[in-house]
Amino acid sequence: MPRKGPPVRTQFFNSIKEQKCDTLRWCLRHGGQSVRAEDDAGRTATQICAQQGFADALEVLLDHT
């Protein structure tokens, strides 16, 4: 059965920007994403959180390291 919805990488970066922490945790634990993953501009997930002030998402990322 084909996957539904956007690719995991897209879900990962969207969950950071929308601070959907449950989705972010899933992407890290089961989706094969890494805290070191880079977006199309070459910024890591941690950099995005720090630059944009996404404290909740940053906390999830730091807990995962």
C-alpha positions, 0 to 999 in steps of 0.5 A: 500500500502506498504511503499517504501524505507528504514525505517524512522529511517534509513532515519533519521540517513542517513539524518544527515550524508548526511546533507539532512536537508529537510529529517531530518525536515520531519523525526522529524515532520512527521516520529516519530523521536526524537532528542533523538533517538539513533543509533545502537552504542547508540549515539544521533543525537545531539552527531553524529552532534557534533562529525562529525561537521555536523553543518547544521544538528545540527542546524535543531536538535536544532531548533526542540527542 
